[in-house]
Structures are given as C-alpha cells and as structure tokens.
Amino acid sequence: MTTAALPEISEISNWPLKRARFLFKERRENVHLNDIPLSATQNYGVIWQDRYQKISGNRVTVALSGLDNLQHVCRGDFVISLRTFQGGIEYAYDEGCISPAYTVLVSTEEVHHPYFRYALKSSIFLSVLRTAARGIRDGKSINYRDFADLLIPAPPLGSTKVSGRTSRP
C-alpha cells in the first residue's frame, strides 16, 4: 500500500506522545446522494466494494435498503472498523459510504498520513489498542472515546524524516 521511509526507533522515542483526540476527530456525516458503498478491509484499507471484490476475489454483501443510515467517508479519512482490535485502523483510499457501525476519523493538521497509515496498523499500536477494546473474543470493539485517550507518538510538525510515496491498492 505504501512505500514510506520510516523513521528509526531512536527517532520515534524522541517524538512527543499525543492523545489521539488531538490528532483525530470523530465525524458523523450522513451519506451523500452519489456515494459508492465501501468495504473496510485489513489488507487494502477502505475501498469501493466493487474494487475490493475484483482485487480480492471475495464476494461482499451489498446493502440494498436502509442506505440513508450509512455515513459518508472522505478519501484520506481513517476508519475504526469492527475488527480494528485485530488489524488496526484503516485508511480510506476511496470516497463513499460505510455502515454506521464504523467510526470515521478525520485527521487534524498534525497528522502525517504516510506515517499514521503505517503506525495505526503496526503490531506495537495493536497491542496498545487491545487495551482499549471492550467486549470479549470476536465481540470486541473500539469506540472513539476509548481510542481518543490513547497516547500515540506523533512526528514533530515539519519533520523531514517521515517522508514517502503512497500508492493505491
């Protein structure tokens, strides 16, 4: 998904820890008229359902009614999905609509997308994220309130050490 020059651990250890609430805000926006249904996937991020079916070979159950309950996702948002405690927080590569069961996160200006696309799926972050999970076994979920309290290392603004090129799935 991304080929970014990631910083060394020694560099990250000097970065300030910030509460997630100062990096990401929850956004609930109603579905737009021409939104295309999205799939939140651990391997490809948040992408159009039809594209996911093509590249993965998996079939997706498409909602045919109740579409007015869906929420809008912008390209570049991050999404807390039902399996976030297993695979991390997903990045939206496409714009469209998604189930209201998901939490859409819009980033502040302090978020360097290539770094956070990697960091929010890293094994270190997943171990921290699991401490915020509610429920048992596969019924675990993460809500914004619990995520917002997590401390996350954030690169200093203007850092030249975190750079890279992004590609879409």
WOFENHU-V387234 format. One line per field, one symbol per residue. phi: phi as a letter, one per 30 degrees, with the letter a starting at -180 (. if undefined). psi: psi as a letter, one per 40 degrees, with the letter a starting at -180 (. if undefined). burial: 1 if it has 9 or more other ideal C-beta (glycine too) atoms within 8 Angstrom, else 0. A space follows every 50 residues. Layout:
BEGIN
phi: ???
psi: ???
burial: ???
END
This chain:
BEGIN
phi: .bccddddeddddcdddbdeddcbcdbcbdececdcdcccbdcbicbeed dedddciddbdcdcbiddddcdbcejdcbdcdcedcbjcccddbclbbed dcccccddddcceeddddddbddddddddddcdcjbhdddbccdeddedd cbdbddeidcdcblccbcd
psi: digihiiiddddeeiihihddedhihhhhiiideihhihhiddeahiidd ddddddeiihhhheifdeeiiihiheiihhadededeahihheiiaiiie eihhhhiieehhdddddddeeidddddddddeiiaibeeiihidddddei hhhhiihehedgiiiiii.
burial: 11010010001100100111001101000010001111111001111110 11100100000010001001111000111110011011111111111100 01111111011011111111110011011101100000011111011111 0111100000010101001
END
